[in-house]
């Protein structure tokens, strides 16, 4: 199926592992993501999730085009495919665990969708970004457009989609597609540092922010204020909040448990 799902310490890893196709994401790989996210979501030892491509040539060259004839060639198939993609993106965005995209090389189409569904994106100087839907005659899906719009704004979203051109890492940084660009040789170590911080910080504080931001960003309906209030209450009444206050007064590093 070529999706590698592994737990290493406090981090869940989801690796697109189809290097002979530049880590293109096939149907089975898309389907593997929601259960992987659920597994990490339910595991209290996992504090964060990271997506990457195998090797350093590509994060992912997008959906596996060789399957399009069977998975995206008529209206019904396109509908099913878009539904699957929505499920994947919601599984990442809706997780209480923060997610990071570590991006080397090509990040195209569905690869950009995954990266944008992640909370944080760091890329190597070698990275290149593109959504070439207009070069394939493809109707890019609703949730992908929405996240792109929220991330880069109307003007850039239109240019990215209409021209289908490639953007180098610095251009991606300038338009807010990624949070930071690192020299290729430093990306892994830098990302490890981010993952370390995410695994040390208070899980309920992070989950609270995710809940509130996702409520404001959701496609349908008004933000659920009761849900946001509940997330705040849960955090405010947590052992971790007590521990954070105590550790500050005792001038030591806090040890958060996510409770
Ligand atoms: N789906 C299926 N196969 C893909 C793929 C994809 N999205 N992207 C690359 N591949 C395959 C190529 O067909 C090629 O297979 P082959 O060796 O059997 O010919 C192999 O991966 C290597 O690709 P190649 O184009 O030779 O590598 P490159 O380094 O010169 O270029 C890309 C890499 C990513 C720029 C180029 O492959 C590309 O433009 N891919 C399509 C990207 C795309 O349109 N994605 C959006 C999908 S919605």
py3Dmol code that shows the C-alpha trace and the ligand (Angstrom):
import py3Dmol

protein = """\
ATOM      1  CA  UNK A   1       0.000   0.000   0.000  1.00  0.00           C
ATOM      2  CA  UNK A   2       3.138   2.182   0.312  1.00  0.00           C
ATOM      3  CA  UNK A   3       1.988   4.294   3.239  1.00  0.00           C
ATOM      4  CA  UNK A   4       4.287   3.762   6.210  1.00  0.00           C
ATOM      5  CA  UNK A   5       2.730   4.449   9.584  1.00  0.00           C
ATOM      6  CA  UNK A   6       5.056   4.284  12.572  1.00  0.00           C
ATOM      7  CA  UNK A   7       5.239   5.494  16.136  1.00  0.00           C
ATOM      8  CA  UNK A   8       8.648   6.718  17.279  1.00  0.00           C
ATOM      9  CA  UNK A   9       8.675   7.976  20.847  1.00  0.00           C
ATOM     10  CA  UNK A  10       6.055  10.678  21.200  1.00  0.00           C
ATOM     11  CA  UNK A  11       5.704  11.182  17.428  1.00  0.00           C
ATOM     12  CA  UNK A  12       3.465   9.438  14.934  1.00  0.00           C
ATOM     13  CA  UNK A  13       5.039   9.234  11.465  1.00  0.00           C
ATOM     14  CA  UNK A  14       3.073   8.966   8.240  1.00  0.00           C
ATOM     15  CA  UNK A  15       5.399   8.422   5.283  1.00  0.00           C
ATOM     16  CA  UNK A  16       4.441   8.430   1.590  1.00  0.00           C
ATOM     17  CA  UNK A  17       6.637   5.655   0.339  1.00  0.00           C
ATOM     18  CA  UNK A  18       6.330   5.278  -3.393  1.00  0.00           C
ATOM     19  CA  UNK A  19       9.671   6.780  -4.506  1.00  0.00           C
ATOM     20  CA  UNK A  20       9.549   5.390  -8.057  1.00  0.00           C
ATOM     21  CA  UNK A  21       6.456   7.576  -8.539  1.00  0.00           C
ATOM     22  CA  UNK A  22       7.823  10.551  -6.600  1.00  0.00           C
ATOM     23  CA  UNK A  23       5.728   9.416  -3.618  1.00  0.00           C
ATOM     24  CA  UNK A  24       2.453   9.886  -5.484  1.00  0.00           C
ATOM     25  CA  UNK A  25      -0.515   9.017  -3.267  1.00  0.00           C
ATOM     26  CA  UNK A  26      -2.655   6.127  -4.505  1.00  0.00           C
ATOM     27  CA  UNK A  27      -6.144   5.205  -3.374  1.00  0.00           C
ATOM     28  CA  UNK A  28      -4.962   2.753  -0.707  1.00  0.00           C
ATOM     29  CA  UNK A  29      -2.587   5.385   0.683  1.00  0.00           C
ATOM     30  CA  UNK A  30      -5.374   7.989   0.928  1.00  0.00           C
ATOM     31  CA  UNK A  31      -7.543   5.381   2.657  1.00  0.00           C
ATOM     32  CA  UNK A  32      -4.761   4.551   5.101  1.00  0.00           C
ATOM     33  CA  UNK A  33      -4.542   8.095   6.485  1.00  0.00           C
ATOM     34  CA  UNK A  34      -7.813   8.399   8.508  1.00  0.00           C
ATOM     35  CA  UNK A  35      -7.227   5.169  10.507  1.00  0.00           C
ATOM     36  CA  UNK A  36      -3.602   6.172  11.092  1.00  0.00           C
ATOM     37  CA  UNK A  37      -4.699   9.575  12.403  1.00  0.00           C
ATOM     38  CA  UNK A  38      -7.327   7.900  14.584  1.00  0.00           C
ATOM     39  CA  UNK A  39      -4.741   5.509  16.001  1.00  0.00           C
ATOM     40  CA  UNK A  40      -2.428   8.420  16.889  1.00  0.00           C
ATOM     41  CA  UNK A  41      -5.316  10.500  18.215  1.00  0.00           C
ATOM     42  CA  UNK A  42      -6.287   7.737  20.635  1.00  0.00           C
ATOM     43  CA  UNK A  43      -2.737   7.028  21.813  1.00  0.00           C
ATOM     44  CA  UNK A  44      -1.901   9.238  24.816  1.00  0.00           C
ATOM     45  CA  UNK A  45       1.824   8.668  24.267  1.00  0.00           C
ATOM     46  CA  UNK A  46       1.646  10.337  20.854  1.00  0.00           C
ATOM     47  CA  UNK A  47       1.954  14.107  21.165  1.00  0.00           C
ATOM     48  CA  UNK A  48       2.344  15.071  17.492  1.00  0.00           C
ATOM     49  CA  UNK A  49       2.174  13.649  13.981  1.00  0.00           C
ATOM     50  CA  UNK A  50       4.566  14.272  11.118  1.00  0.00           C
ATOM     51  CA  UNK A  51       4.047  13.680   7.392  1.00  0.00           C
ATOM     52  CA  UNK A  52       6.934  13.239   4.979  1.00  0.00           C
ATOM     53  CA  UNK A  53       7.861  11.519   1.748  1.00  0.00           C
ATOM     54  CA  UNK A  54      10.362   8.644   1.617  1.00  0.00           C
ATOM     55  CA  UNK A  55      13.784   9.969   0.659  1.00  0.00           C
ATOM     56  CA  UNK A  56      14.437  13.569  -0.240  1.00  0.00           C
ATOM     57  CA  UNK A  57      13.313  13.811  -3.890  1.00  0.00           C
ATOM     58  CA  UNK A  58       9.661  14.413  -3.086  1.00  0.00           C
ATOM     59  CA  UNK A  59       7.206  15.022  -0.294  1.00  0.00           C
ATOM     60  CA  UNK A  60       4.602  13.833  -2.778  1.00  0.00           C
ATOM     61  CA  UNK A  61       3.932  14.464  -6.476  1.00  0.00           C
ATOM     62  CA  UNK A  62       0.224  14.432  -5.625  1.00  0.00           C
ATOM     63  CA  UNK A  63      -2.495  11.941  -6.322  1.00  0.00           C
ATOM     64  CA  UNK A  64      -1.409   8.889  -8.325  1.00  0.00           C
ATOM     65  CA  UNK A  65      -2.433   9.906 -11.854  1.00  0.00           C
ATOM     66  CA  UNK A  66      -2.085   6.336 -13.144  1.00  0.00           C
ATOM     67  CA  UNK A  67      -5.241   5.501 -11.148  1.00  0.00           C
ATOM     68  CA  UNK A  68      -7.335   8.388 -12.474  1.00  0.00           C
ATOM     69  CA  UNK A  69      -8.882   6.289 -15.238  1.00  0.00           C
ATOM     70  CA  UNK A  70     -10.382   4.031 -12.593  1.00  0.00           C
ATOM     71  CA  UNK A  71     -10.840   6.443  -9.656  1.00  0.00           C
ATOM     72  CA  UNK A  72     -11.640   9.829 -11.225  1.00  0.00           C
ATOM     73  CA  UNK A  73     -13.011   9.295 -14.719  1.00  0.00           C
ATOM     74  CA  UNK A  74     -16.754   9.925 -14.280  1.00  0.00           C
ATOM     75  CA  UNK A  75     -19.040  12.049 -12.131  1.00  0.00           C
ATOM     76  CA  UNK A  76     -19.817   9.318  -9.600  1.00  0.00           C
ATOM     77  CA  UNK A  77     -16.155   8.337  -9.248  1.00  0.00           C
ATOM     78  CA  UNK A  78     -15.102  11.982  -8.847  1.00  0.00           C
ATOM     79  CA  UNK A  79     -17.756  12.426  -6.135  1.00  0.00           C
ATOM     80  CA  UNK A  80     -16.489   9.371  -4.244  1.00  0.00           C
ATOM     81  CA  UNK A  81     -12.888  10.484  -4.612  1.00  0.00           C
ATOM     82  CA  UNK A  82     -13.643  13.976  -3.306  1.00  0.00           C
ATOM     83  CA  UNK A  83     -15.528  12.466  -0.380  1.00  0.00           C
ATOM     84  CA  UNK A  84     -12.477  10.333   0.428  1.00  0.00           C
ATOM     85  CA  UNK A  85     -10.193  13.377   0.223  1.00  0.00           C
ATOM     86  CA  UNK A  86     -12.487  15.375   2.505  1.00  0.00           C
ATOM     87  CA  UNK A  87     -12.350  12.515   5.005  1.00  0.00           C
ATOM     88  CA  UNK A  88      -8.553  12.507   4.852  1.00  0.00           C
ATOM     89  CA  UNK A  89      -8.210  16.262   5.287  1.00  0.00           C
ATOM     90  CA  UNK A  90     -10.732  16.365   8.134  1.00  0.00           C
ATOM     91  CA  UNK A  91      -8.922  13.493   9.873  1.00  0.00           C
ATOM     92  CA  UNK A  92      -5.739  15.587   9.889  1.00  0.00           C
ATOM     93  CA  UNK A  93      -7.313  18.961  10.638  1.00  0.00           C
ATOM     94  CA  UNK A  94      -9.753  17.573  13.201  1.00  0.00           C
ATOM     95  CA  UNK A  95      -7.146  15.630  15.167  1.00  0.00           C
ATOM     96  CA  UNK A  96      -6.411  16.930  18.652  1.00  0.00           C
ATOM     97  CA  UNK A  97      -2.697  16.254  17.962  1.00  0.00           C
ATOM     98  CA  UNK A  98      -0.667  18.898  16.139  1.00  0.00           C
ATOM     99  CA  UNK A  99       0.615  17.844  12.727  1.00  0.00           C
ATOM    100  CA  UNK A 100       3.754  18.861  10.852  1.00  0.00           C
ATOM    101  CA  UNK A 101       4.626  18.501   7.165  1.00  0.00           C
ATOM    102  CA  UNK A 102       8.378  18.066   6.586  1.00  0.00           C
ATOM    103  CA  UNK A 103       8.853  18.792   2.897  1.00  0.00           C
ATOM    104  CA  UNK A 104      11.778  17.852   0.656  1.00  0.00           C
ATOM    105  CA  UNK A 105      11.608  18.131  -3.115  1.00  0.00           C
ATOM    106  CA  UNK A 106       8.338  18.051  -5.050  1.00  0.00           C
ATOM    107  CA  UNK A 107       5.164  18.934  -3.226  1.00  0.00           C
ATOM    108  CA  UNK A 108       2.449  18.893  -5.881  1.00  0.00           C
ATOM    109  CA  UNK A 109      -1.353  18.677  -6.012  1.00  0.00           C
ATOM    110  CA  UNK A 110      -2.546  16.304  -3.293  1.00  0.00           C
ATOM    111  CA  UNK A 111       0.840  16.731  -1.600  1.00  0.00           C
ATOM    112  CA  UNK A 112       0.020  20.425  -1.128  1.00  0.00           C
ATOM    113  CA  UNK A 113      -3.419  19.448   0.181  1.00  0.00           C
ATOM    114  CA  UNK A 114      -1.894  17.219   2.835  1.00  0.00           C
ATOM    115  CA  UNK A 115       0.678  19.859   3.748  1.00  0.00           C
ATOM    116  CA  UNK A 116      -2.026  22.521   4.064  1.00  0.00           C
ATOM    117  CA  UNK A 117      -4.143  20.255   6.251  1.00  0.00           C
ATOM    118  CA  UNK A 118      -1.158  20.003   8.632  1.00  0.00           C
ATOM    119  CA  UNK A 119      -0.777  22.646  11.330  1.00  0.00           C
ATOM    120  CA  UNK A 120       2.857  23.439  10.559  1.00  0.00           C
ATOM    121  CA  UNK A 121       4.934  23.208   7.359  1.00  0.00           C
ATOM    122  CA  UNK A 122       8.713  23.290   7.091  1.00  0.00           C
ATOM    123  CA  UNK A 123      10.503  22.762   3.816  1.00  0.00           C
ATOM    124  CA  UNK A 124      13.988  22.266   2.441  1.00  0.00           C
ATOM    125  CA  UNK A 125      15.465  24.864   0.088  1.00  0.00           C
ATOM    126  CA  UNK A 126      15.116  22.246  -2.675  1.00  0.00           C
ATOM    127  CA  UNK A 127      11.340  22.057  -2.291  1.00  0.00           C
ATOM    128  CA  UNK A 128       9.039  22.985  -5.167  1.00  0.00           C
ATOM    129  CA  UNK A 129       5.309  23.550  -4.933  1.00  0.00           C
ATOM    130  CA  UNK A 130       2.600  23.342  -7.559  1.00  0.00           C
ATOM    131  CA  UNK A 131      -1.091  22.569  -7.938  1.00  0.00           C
ATOM    132  CA  UNK A 132      -1.254  21.629 -11.629  1.00  0.00           C
ATOM    133  CA  UNK A 133      -5.011  20.867 -11.733  1.00  0.00           C
ATOM    134  CA  UNK A 134      -5.507  23.207 -14.718  1.00  0.00           C
ATOM    135  CA  UNK A 135      -2.767  21.356 -16.592  1.00  0.00           C
ATOM    136  CA  UNK A 136      -4.684  18.087 -16.141  1.00  0.00           C
ATOM    137  CA  UNK A 137      -8.200  19.419 -16.688  1.00  0.00           C
ATOM    138  CA  UNK A 138      -8.892  18.321 -13.125  1.00  0.00           C
ATOM    139  CA  UNK A 139     -11.498  19.818 -10.783  1.00  0.00           C
ATOM    140  CA  UNK A 140      -9.590  20.439  -7.570  1.00  0.00           C
ATOM    141  CA  UNK A 141     -11.855  19.702  -4.596  1.00  0.00           C
ATOM    142  CA  UNK A 142     -13.738  22.074  -2.284  1.00  0.00           C
ATOM    143  CA  UNK A 143     -11.846  21.487   0.971  1.00  0.00           C
ATOM    144  CA  UNK A 144      -8.488  21.879  -0.815  1.00  0.00           C
ATOM    145  CA  UNK A 145      -9.552  25.239  -2.283  1.00  0.00           C
ATOM    146  CA  UNK A 146     -10.821  26.389   1.088  1.00  0.00           C
ATOM    147  CA  UNK A 147      -7.578  25.617   2.905  1.00  0.00           C
ATOM    148  CA  UNK A 148      -5.545  27.220   0.112  1.00  0.00           C
ATOM    149  CA  UNK A 149      -7.667  30.371   0.281  1.00  0.00           C
ATOM    150  CA  UNK A 150      -7.337  30.570   4.071  1.00  0.00           C
ATOM    151  CA  UNK A 151      -3.587  30.114   3.827  1.00  0.00           C
ATOM    152  CA  UNK A 152      -2.519  32.337   0.918  1.00  0.00           C
ATOM    153  CA  UNK A 153      -5.571  34.556   0.235  1.00  0.00           C
ATOM    154  CA  UNK A 154      -7.634  35.139  -2.897  1.00  0.00           C
ATOM    155  CA  UNK A 155      -5.031  36.716  -5.172  1.00  0.00           C
ATOM    156  CA  UNK A 156      -2.420  34.031  -4.710  1.00  0.00           C
ATOM    157  CA  UNK A 157      -4.908  31.162  -4.694  1.00  0.00           C
ATOM    158  CA  UNK A 158      -6.116  32.295  -8.119  1.00  0.00           C
ATOM    159  CA  UNK A 159      -2.608  32.535  -9.529  1.00  0.00           C
ATOM    160  CA  UNK A 160      -1.595  29.136  -8.124  1.00  0.00           C
ATOM    161  CA  UNK A 161      -4.688  27.469  -9.569  1.00  0.00           C
ATOM    162  CA  UNK A 162      -4.990  29.328 -12.906  1.00  0.00           C
ATOM    163  CA  UNK A 163      -1.337  29.086 -13.920  1.00  0.00           C
ATOM    164  CA  UNK A 164      -0.499  25.721 -12.346  1.00  0.00           C
ATOM    165  CA  UNK A 165       3.107  26.929 -12.212  1.00  0.00           C
ATOM    166  CA  UNK A 166       5.873  25.779  -9.907  1.00  0.00           C
ATOM    167  CA  UNK A 167       7.039  27.856  -6.948  1.00  0.00           C
ATOM    168  CA  UNK A 168      10.422  27.526  -5.316  1.00  0.00           C
ATOM    169  CA  UNK A 169      10.772  27.345  -1.544  1.00  0.00           C
ATOM    170  CA  UNK A 170      11.424  31.079  -1.054  1.00  0.00           C
ATOM    171  CA  UNK A 171       8.322  31.992  -3.062  1.00  0.00           C
ATOM    172  CA  UNK A 172       6.297  29.484  -1.025  1.00  0.00           C
ATOM    173  CA  UNK A 173       7.575  31.134   2.150  1.00  0.00           C
ATOM    174  CA  UNK A 174       6.753  34.620   0.871  1.00  0.00           C
ATOM    175  CA  UNK A 175       3.142  33.644   0.231  1.00  0.00           C
ATOM    176  CA  UNK A 176       2.745  31.850   3.571  1.00  0.00           C
ATOM    177  CA  UNK A 177       2.520  28.318   2.146  1.00  0.00           C
ATOM    178  CA  UNK A 178       5.277  27.228   4.534  1.00  0.00           C
ATOM    179  CA  UNK A 179       6.390  28.515   7.921  1.00  0.00           C
ATOM    180  CA  UNK A 180      10.134  28.299   7.285  1.00  0.00           C
ATOM    181  CA  UNK A 181      12.692  27.203   4.700  1.00  0.00           C
ATOM    182  CA  UNK A 182      15.797  25.319   5.870  1.00  0.00           C
ATOM    183  CA  UNK A 183      18.933  24.272   4.028  1.00  0.00           C
ATOM    184  CA  UNK A 184      18.380  20.671   2.900  1.00  0.00           C
ATOM    185  CA  UNK A 185      20.960  19.315   5.344  1.00  0.00           C
ATOM    186  CA  UNK A 186      19.273  21.020   8.309  1.00  0.00           C
ATOM    187  CA  UNK A 187      15.584  20.307   7.766  1.00  0.00           C
ATOM    188  CA  UNK A 188      15.496  16.993   9.606  1.00  0.00           C
ATOM    189  CA  UNK A 189      17.252  18.281  12.709  1.00  0.00           C
ATOM    190  CA  UNK A 190      15.190  21.443  12.737  1.00  0.00           C
ATOM    191  CA  UNK A 191      11.953  19.452  12.458  1.00  0.00           C
ATOM    192  CA  UNK A 192      13.101  17.157  15.277  1.00  0.00           C
ATOM    193  CA  UNK A 193      13.420  20.269  17.449  1.00  0.00           C
ATOM    194  CA  UNK A 194       9.871  21.346  16.573  1.00  0.00           C
ATOM    195  CA  UNK A 195       8.558  17.840  17.343  1.00  0.00           C
ATOM    196  CA  UNK A 196      10.418  17.864  20.650  1.00  0.00           C
ATOM    197  CA  UNK A 197       8.809  21.186  21.622  1.00  0.00           C
ATOM    198  CA  UNK A 198       5.380  19.944  20.555  1.00  0.00           C
ATOM    199  CA  UNK A 199       5.813  16.827  22.658  1.00  0.00           C
ATOM    200  CA  UNK A 200       6.877  18.829  25.722  1.00  0.00           C
ATOM    201  CA  UNK A 201       4.221  21.535  25.548  1.00  0.00           C
ATOM    202  CA  UNK A 202       0.821  21.070  27.170  1.00  0.00           C
ATOM    203  CA  UNK A 203      -1.364  18.826  24.947  1.00  0.00           C
ATOM    204  CA  UNK A 204      -4.628  20.323  26.188  1.00  0.00           C
ATOM    205  CA  UNK A 205      -3.467  23.884  25.436  1.00  0.00           C
ATOM    206  CA  UNK A 206      -2.600  22.812  21.891  1.00  0.00           C
ATOM    207  CA  UNK A 207      -5.856  20.846  21.506  1.00  0.00           C
ATOM    208  CA  UNK A 208      -7.776  23.886  22.765  1.00  0.00           C
ATOM    209  CA  UNK A 209      -6.262  26.106  20.090  1.00  0.00           C
ATOM    210  CA  UNK A 210      -6.904  23.471  17.414  1.00  0.00           C
ATOM    211  CA  UNK A 211     -10.550  23.189  18.463  1.00  0.00           C
ATOM    212  CA  UNK A 212     -11.130  26.947  18.401  1.00  0.00           C
ATOM    213  CA  UNK A 213      -9.306  27.606  15.111  1.00  0.00           C
ATOM    214  CA  UNK A 214     -11.017  24.672  13.373  1.00  0.00           C
ATOM    215  CA  UNK A 215     -14.427  25.832  14.619  1.00  0.00           C
ATOM    216  CA  UNK A 216     -13.816  29.256  13.085  1.00  0.00           C
ATOM    217  CA  UNK A 217     -12.481  27.704   9.869  1.00  0.00           C
ATOM    218  CA  UNK A 218     -15.190  25.084   9.346  1.00  0.00           C
ATOM    219  CA  UNK A 219     -17.146  25.098   6.089  1.00  0.00           C
ATOM    220  CA  UNK A 220     -20.715  24.848   7.309  1.00  0.00           C
ATOM    221  CA  UNK A 221     -22.589  26.417  10.193  1.00  0.00           C
ATOM    222  CA  UNK A 222     -21.600  28.902  12.871  1.00  0.00           C
ATOM    223  CA  UNK A 223     -18.694  28.172  15.211  1.00  0.00           C
ATOM    224  CA  UNK A 224     -19.849  25.846  17.992  1.00  0.00           C
ATOM    225  CA  UNK A 225     -19.316  28.068  21.020  1.00  0.00           C
ATOM    226  CA  UNK A 226     -20.281  25.319  23.474  1.00  0.00           C
ATOM    227  CA  UNK A 227     -17.572  23.069  22.013  1.00  0.00           C
ATOM    228  CA  UNK A 228     -14.988  25.852  22.197  1.00  0.00           C
ATOM    229  CA  UNK A 229     -16.029  26.693  25.767  1.00  0.00           C
ATOM    230  CA  UNK A 230     -15.735  22.987  26.715  1.00  0.00           C
ATOM    231  CA  UNK A 231     -12.193  22.836  25.312  1.00  0.00           C
ATOM    232  CA  UNK A 232     -11.229  25.895  27.350  1.00  0.00           C
ATOM    233  CA  UNK A 233     -12.811  24.458  30.513  1.00  0.00           C
ATOM    234  CA  UNK A 234     -11.060  21.126  30.056  1.00  0.00           C
ATOM    235  CA  UNK A 235      -7.718  22.880  29.767  1.00  0.00           C
ATOM    236  CA  UNK A 236      -8.409  25.363  32.573  1.00  0.00           C
ATOM    237  CA  UNK A 237      -9.308  22.551  34.992  1.00  0.00           C
ATOM    238  CA  UNK A 238      -6.456  20.260  33.996  1.00  0.00           C
ATOM    239  CA  UNK A 239      -3.656  18.883  36.141  1.00  0.00           C
ATOM    240  CA  UNK A 240      -1.334  20.238  33.477  1.00  0.00           C
ATOM    241  CA  UNK A 241      -2.414  23.821  34.099  1.00  0.00           C
ATOM    242  CA  UNK A 242      -1.665  23.310  37.831  1.00  0.00           C
ATOM    243  CA  UNK A 243       1.659  21.752  36.898  1.00  0.00           C
ATOM    244  CA  UNK A 244       2.486  24.658  34.562  1.00  0.00           C
ATOM    245  CA  UNK A 245       1.851  27.229  37.296  1.00  0.00           C
ATOM    246  CA  UNK A 246       3.738  25.205  39.914  1.00  0.00           C
ATOM    247  CA  UNK A 247       6.730  24.609  37.638  1.00  0.00           C
ATOM    248  CA  UNK A 248       6.952  28.305  36.824  1.00  0.00           C
ATOM    249  CA  UNK A 249       7.011  29.241  40.528  1.00  0.00           C
ATOM    250  CA  UNK A 250       9.538  26.481  41.282  1.00  0.00           C
ATOM    251  CA  UNK A 251      11.713  27.581  38.357  1.00  0.00           C
ATOM    252  CA  UNK A 252      11.739  24.157  36.727  1.00  0.00           C
ATOM    253  CA  UNK A 253      10.569  22.641  33.464  1.00  0.00           C
ATOM    254  CA  UNK A 254       6.936  21.457  33.601  1.00  0.00           C
ATOM    255  CA  UNK A 255       6.015  17.825  32.936  1.00  0.00           C
ATOM    256  CA  UNK A 256       2.711  17.716  31.132  1.00  0.00           C
ATOM    257  CA  UNK A 257       0.559  14.577  30.975  1.00  0.00           C
ATOM    258  CA  UNK A 258      -2.352  15.730  28.809  1.00  0.00           C
ATOM    259  CA  UNK A 259      -4.734  15.494  31.762  1.00  0.00           C
TER     260      UNK A 259
END
"""
ligand_1 = """\
48
LIG
N 1.128 10.022 -10.314
C 1.635 8.917 -10.862
N 2.906 8.790 -11.268
C 3.697 9.851 -11.095
C 3.242 11.061 -10.525
C 1.880 11.115 -10.117
N 1.352 12.203 -9.549
N 4.264 11.951 -10.494
C 5.316 11.307 -11.019
N 4.978 10.051 -11.404
C 5.835 9.037 -12.016
C 6.153 9.382 -13.453
O 5.112 8.968 -14.305
C 7.432 8.609 -13.652
O 7.107 7.270 -13.880
P 7.963 6.373 -14.947
O 9.335 6.296 -14.323
O 7.237 5.071 -14.961
O 7.941 7.139 -16.223
C 8.113 8.698 -12.282
O 7.089 9.045 -11.363
C 9.159 9.765 -12.225
O 8.590 10.952 -12.717
P 9.399 11.937 -13.692
O 8.390 12.871 -14.277
O 10.234 11.151 -14.617
O 10.319 12.657 -12.606
P 10.884 14.135 -12.596
O 11.755 14.195 -11.404
O 11.429 14.511 -13.921
O 9.582 15.072 -12.356
C 7.539 15.735 -11.297
C 8.860 14.979 -11.156
C 6.796 15.588 -9.968
C 7.793 17.207 -11.589
C 6.716 15.149 -12.457
O 6.728 13.728 -12.336
C 5.281 15.580 -12.501
O 4.985 16.676 -12.974
N 4.373 14.717 -12.007
C 2.967 14.975 -12.033
C 2.581 15.858 -10.890
C 1.126 16.222 -10.913
O 0.556 16.610 -11.915
N 0.508 16.082 -9.741
C -0.831 16.448 -9.538
C -1.686 15.264 -9.433
S -3.314 15.802 -9.028
"""
view = py3Dmol.view(width=600, height=400)
view.addModel(protein, "pdb")
view.setStyle({"model": 0}, {"cartoon": {"style": "trace"}})
view.addModel(ligand_1, "xyz")
view.setStyle({"model": 1}, {"stick": {}})
view.zoomTo()
view.show()
